[in-house]
Amino acid sequence: MTLEHKHLIIRANINKPPGNEDVNTLTDWIRKVIRSIDMKILGGPYTTYCDVKGNKGMTSVTIIETSHIALHTWDEVSPALLQLDVYSCADFDPNIIFELVNEEFEAVKIEKKFINREHGLEEVIL
């Protein structure tokens, strides 16, 4: 395997955030993302709901064979906010992840950065 050191950062406003009863649904969605980009799980996904006022939302982290995936949502704002990091030393198609975010969470707006961290923080044009 050739090491890639790619880091995808997504900030999205979403209409359909996972609620506190959706821990298993979000865990299954993270697994679907991982399968869709041909990665392998080493640990997790570990998913939980934070019910602290002002910070309510879901958090899920997964250790993948090539690094990690972390997702956070905040459901007290409208539209809700989703932040997703996918860091991998293997190549992957970020467009697959954009489609899955939009499909599952009904994204109103998606902002993204795709960074090559091989020798610095060079932005990859999407």
C-alpha positions as CSV (number, residue, x, y, z in Angstrom):
1,M,0.0,0.0,0.0
2,T,1.2,3.5,-0.9
3,L,0.7,5.9,1.9
4,E,-1.5,8.9,0.9
5,H,-2.2,11.0,4.0
6,K,-5.5,12.5,2.8
7,H,-7.7,14.4,5.2
8,L,-11.3,15.3,4.3
9,I,-13.0,17.9,6.5
10,I,-16.7,18.6,6.1
11,R,-18.9,21.2,7.7
12,A,-22.6,20.8,6.8
13,N,-25.9,22.4,7.7
14,I,-28.4,19.5,7.7
15,N,-32.2,19.2,7.9
16,K,-32.2,15.6,9.4
17,P,-29.8,15.3,12.3
18,P,-29.6,12.1,14.3
19,G,-31.4,12.3,17.6
20,N,-30.6,10.8,20.9
21,E,-32.5,7.6,20.0
22,D,-30.5,7.2,16.8
23,V,-27.2,5.8,18.2
24,N,-27.5,2.5,16.3
25,T,-28.6,4.2,13.1
26,L,-25.6,6.5,13.1
27,T,-23.3,3.7,13.9
28,D,-24.7,1.7,11.0
29,W,-24.3,4.8,8.7
30,I,-20.6,5.2,9.7
31,R,-20.0,1.5,8.9
32,K,-21.7,2.1,5.5
33,V,-19.3,5.1,4.8
34,I,-16.3,3.0,5.7
35,R,-17.4,0.1,3.4
36,S,-18.2,2.6,0.6
37,I,-14.7,4.0,0.6
38,D,-13.1,0.5,1.0
39,M,-11.6,1.0,4.5
40,K,-11.4,-1.5,7.3
41,I,-12.5,-1.0,10.9
42,L,-10.0,-1.6,13.7
43,G,-12.0,-0.2,16.6
44,G,-15.5,1.1,17.0
45,P,-17.6,2.8,15.8
46,Y,-18.1,4.4,19.2
47,T,-21.2,6.5,19.1
48,T,-22.9,8.4,21.9
49,Y,-25.4,11.3,22.4
50,C,-24.4,14.4,24.4
51,D,-27.4,15.9,26.2
52,V,-25.7,18.9,27.7
53,K,-27.7,22.1,26.9
54,G,-26.0,24.1,24.2
55,N,-24.0,21.1,23.1
56,K,-26.7,18.5,22.3
57,G,-25.9,16.2,19.5
58,M,-24.3,13.0,18.4
59,T,-20.6,12.0,18.4
60,S,-19.1,9.0,16.7
61,V,-15.5,8.0,16.2
62,T,-14.0,5.0,14.5
63,I,-10.4,3.8,14.2
64,I,-9.8,2.5,10.7
65,E,-6.9,0.5,9.5
66,T,-5.5,3.6,7.8
67,S,-6.3,6.2,10.5
68,H,-9.7,7.5,11.8
69,I,-13.1,9.0,11.2
70,A,-14.8,11.4,13.6
71,L,-18.3,12.8,13.3
72,H,-20.1,15.4,15.5
73,T,-23.6,16.8,15.2
74,W,-25.4,19.6,17.0
75,D,-29.2,19.4,16.9
76,E,-30.2,22.4,18.9
77,V,-29.7,24.8,16.0
78,S,-31.7,25.0,12.9
79,P,-30.6,23.8,10.5
80,A,-28.5,21.4,12.5
81,L,-24.7,21.3,12.2
82,L,-22.6,18.3,11.2
83,Q,-18.8,18.2,11.3
84,L,-17.0,15.2,9.8
85,D,-13.3,14.3,9.5
86,V,-12.0,11.4,7.5
87,Y,-8.3,11.0,7.7
88,S,-6.7,8.1,5.8
89,C,-3.3,6.9,4.6
90,A,-5.1,5.1,1.8
91,D,-6.7,6.7,-1.2
92,F,-10.5,7.4,-1.2
93,D,-13.1,9.2,-3.2
94,P,-14.5,12.2,-1.2
95,N,-17.5,12.5,-3.6
96,I,-18.8,9.2,-2.2
97,I,-18.8,10.7,1.3
98,F,-20.5,13.9,0.1
99,E,-23.3,11.8,-1.5
100,L,-23.8,9.7,1.7
101,V,-23.9,12.8,3.9
102,N,-26.5,14.4,1.6
103,E,-28.6,11.2,1.4
104,E,-28.7,10.5,5.1
105,F,-28.9,14.0,6.6
106,E,-30.4,16.1,3.9
107,A,-27.6,18.7,3.7
108,V,-28.7,22.2,3.0
109,K,-25.1,23.4,2.6
110,I,-21.8,21.5,2.6
111,E,-18.4,23.1,3.0
112,K,-15.4,21.0,2.5
113,K,-11.6,20.9,2.5
114,F,-9.6,18.0,1.1
115,I,-6.0,18.2,2.3
116,N,-2.9,16.2,1.4
117,R,-0.9,16.0,4.6
118,E,2.0,14.1,3.0
119,H,4.5,16.9,3.2
120,G,2.5,19.8,4.7
121,L,-1.1,20.8,4.4
122,E,-1.6,21.1,0.7
123,E,-5.3,21.6,-0.3
124,V,-6.5,19.1,-3.0
125,I,-8.8,20.6,-5.5
126,L,-12.2,18.8,-5.6
